[in-house]
Amino acid sequence: MDDNPLLAGLDLLGSAVLVLDQQGRVTFANSAAEALLETGMRMLLGHALPTLFQDPAQVEGILADARQNRFSDKRQELVLLLSGGRQAVVNCTFSVPAVSHAPFVVELQEIDKQLQYEREERLLNQARLNKELIRNLAHEIKNPLGGLRGAAQLLEAELPAPELREYTQVIIKESDRLQTLVDRLLAPHRRPHIVGDVNIHEVCERVRSVILAEYPKQLKIVRDYDLSVPEFRGDMEQLIQALMNIVRNAAEAMHGAGQITLRTRIARQITLVKRRYRLALDLHITDNGPGIPEDIRDRIFYPLVSGREGGSGLGLTLAQTFVQQHDGLIECTSQPGLTDFRIVIPLP
């Protein structure tokens, strides 16, 4: 049955799918099922479904009901047995076709995976809202700001006493500072997306050399590269800037004394925002610093949120924008002693 072209489309699904015969034996497993069960198709073929679960009798009972057409669809939360004695809680959906003696279909979704999909979708929606907010806010500020600066210059030319010009200089300098901030907010939306072949290790090395030049004494940046990661199409300057913002934040949080690790790997059969990819870059930037303050941990990608005094709060927002422009995802986990930024980008 695994040669049946009608089943080929199941490999495109992000959730694991098993097709069973009337005896409950596996006749087909899609790629997501192979990844979840950490077992290839050949090993799964002919395998009795109940033996894959912690409670085989419960699964056998569900299959018995299916054979007697007592339901068309049934959802059950079950504990799946994985290699190495590990377990995973999954939502199982058993589907029974109306045609008698037709194969059963079982869909498996890890509870953690469902939470991951929801989190990814939330991050994507948040980024879209951030982008719209930033553009609107920046344009609303930009126009009156130019008028304010121009009025201050005209007023300065009319003031008779030089000491009074100190006040107009304050207005002009603060206007310039805000103008710079607005330009940074609008920069990702103005600059064209320049696509070329990107070697992620060249990106890492560029960032590493710049940061070590800024912090040459007590900062250590460790390379942990998988050299088999292929090149992909992307905007190298955007990716350098995204990585630079993350690594620089880490170095500043540790006051230039600590360890940052750049780790690259290939992720296989990965799902990003409900879309399945055969291969993806899995890049981790970890540090052993104090961690992100708990009160802003869930808001670090929001614009103008910073855990550092004097920070603009734009670095991670821009990093998120640049990664998402590559159809990728950026997320972070943090605790004292270990902060991990993970960037996932689809590979060809």
Secondary structure as UniProt FT lines:
FT   TURN            2..3
FT   HELIX           5..12
FT   STRAND          16..20
FT   TURN            22..23
FT   STRAND          25..29
FT   HELIX           31..37
FT   HELIX           41..44
FT   TURN            45..46
FT   HELIX           49..52
FT   HELIX           56..67
FT   TURN            68..69
FT   STRAND          73..81
FT   HELIX           83..85
FT   STRAND          87..95
FT   TURN            100..101
FT   STRAND          104..110
FT   HELIX           111..158
FT   HELIX           162..164
FT   HELIX           165..190
FT   STRAND          196..198
FT   HELIX           200..214
FT   TURN            216..218
FT   STRAND          219..224
FT   TURN            227..228
FT   STRAND          232..234
FT   HELIX           236..253
FT   TURN            254..256
FT   STRAND          258..272
FT   TURN            273..274
FT   STRAND          275..287
FT   HELIX           294..299
FT   TURN            300..301
FT   TURN            303..304
FT   TURN            309..310
FT   HELIX           315..324
FT   TURN            325..327
FT   STRAND          329..335
FT   TURN            336..337
FT   STRAND          338..346
//
